[in-house]
Amino acid sequence: MFPCKTPEPPYYAVIFPFARTEEDHGYEAMAEKMETLAAQQPGFLGIESVTDVNGCGITVSYWASEEAIHSWHHHPEHQKAQAAGKSMWYKDYQLRVAKVERAYGKDF
């Protein structure tokens, strides 16, 4: 569901803006696998992702704690996906971690 439902703050957001390379090289399959695997990790709260027709996009994942983010970052399967991303899937990317202090919207 977009946007995903998150609990009352505080929690953390991992913000990942990116520019993709033109070739897929298994990217879509790996992205689905990583989303499924992330959802099984302790502290995972949700994910939102969009990509435009030019391959520029942003993914935001939500986590209960910095420890949960750290564990996900060091998960062996996620490490493999990160290495593949650096070598063949992303022309550019940034990674930002933020603490969500307030959240509001239509259904709050």
VEXRO-622872 format. One line per 10 residues: number of its first residue (from 1); their letters; for each residue x negated, y negated, z negated of C-alpha. Coordinates in nm, 3 decimals, decimal comma, padded with zeros to 5 digits, m for minus. Last residue first. Example, Ala and Ser with C-alpha at 12.3 -4.5 7.8 and 13.67 -1.06 7.14 Angstrom:
% VEXRO-622872
2) sa) m01,367:00,106:m00,714  m01,230:00,450:m00,780
This chain:
% VEXRO-622872
108) fdkgyarevk) 00,393:m01,036:m01,130  00,572:m00,917:m00,816  00,530:m01,227:m00,601  00,179:m01,310:m00,706  m00,047:m01,347:m01,005  m00,391:m01,242:m01,119  m00,618:m01,398:m01,378  m00,963:m01,312:m01,516  m01,086:m01,085:m01,239  m01,455:m01,018:m01,296
98) avrlqydkyw) m01,649:m01,039:m00,972  m01,893:m00,815:m00,789  m02,016:m00,927:m00,448  m02,165:m00,718:m00,171  m02,264:m00,869:00,161  m02,270:m00,719:00,508  m02,432:m00,746:00,849  m02,466:m00,541:01,166  m02,302:m00,252:00,982  m02,243:00,107:01,096
88) mskgaaqakq) m02,581:00,253:01,198  m02,869:00,238:00,947  m02,723:00,038:00,660  m02,385:00,209:00,680  m02,546:00,552:00,703  m02,743:00,482:00,384  m02,429:00,360:00,206  m02,237:00,671:00,316  m02,509:00,897:00,175  m02,510:00,702:m00,154
78) hephhhwshi) m02,130:00,738:m00,169  m02,169:01,114:m00,149  m02,427:01,113:m00,430  m02,228:00,879:m00,662  m02,465:00,596:m00,762  m02,242:00,304:m00,656  m01,940:00,485:m00,802  m02,109:00,521:m01,141  m02,216:00,155:m01,140  m01,865:00,040:m01,052
68) aeesawysvt) m01,718:00,251:m01,334  m01,975:00,106:m01,575  m01,880:m00,247:m01,465  m01,530:m00,171:m01,582  m01,169:m00,104:m01,478  m01,240:m00,116:m01,106  m01,086:m00,280:m00,801  m01,207:m00,234:m00,444  m01,209:m00,515:m00,193  m01,288:m00,442:00,170
58) igcgnvdtvs) m01,349:m00,718:00,419  m01,364:m00,726:00,795  m01,541:m00,814:01,113  m01,521:m00,546:01,379  m01,419:m00,776:01,665  m01,056:m00,657:01,660  m01,024:m00,759:01,294  m01,082:m00,538:00,992  m00,877:m00,526:00,672  m00,927:m00,343:00,344
48) eiglfgpqqa) m00,757:m00,325:00,006  m00,853:m00,080:m00,269  m00,719:00,039:m00,601  m00,779:00,088:m00,974  m01,083:00,318:m00,996  m01,198:00,354:m01,359  m01,278:00,724:m01,344  m01,340:00,830:m00,984  m01,078:01,022:m00,783  m00,968:00,714:m00,587
38) altemkeama) m01,331:00,663:m00,483  m01,333:01,009:m00,320  m01,023:00,939:m00,113  m01,152:00,597:m00,007  m01,493:00,745:00,071  m01,345:01,022:00,289  m01,131:00,773:00,480  m01,432:00,549:00,542  m01,637:00,852:00,647  m01,382:00,956:00,908
28) eyghdeetra) m01,358:00,601:01,041  m01,736:00,560:01,057  m01,813:00,882:01,244  m02,056:00,721:01,490  m01,798:00,444:01,561  m02,007:00,237:01,803  m01,972:m00,143:01,819  m02,158:m00,230:01,499  m01,946:m00,364:01,218  m01,958:m00,705:01,051
18) fpfivayypp) m01,893:m00,693:00,678  m01,733:m00,851:00,372  m01,752:m00,624:00,065  m01,594:m00,757:m00,255  m01,616:m00,534:m00,561  m01,344:m00,654:m00,796  m01,347:m00,606:m01,173  m01,082:m00,589:m01,444  m00,939:m00,836:m01,695  m00,664:m00,852:m01,606
8) eptkcpfm) m00,318:m00,688:m01,606  m00,313:m00,374:m01,399  m00,354:m00,360:m01,021  m00,102:m00,291:m00,746  m00,249:m00,270:m00,400  m00,170:m00,537:m00,143  m00,122:m00,348:00,076  00,000:00,000:00,000
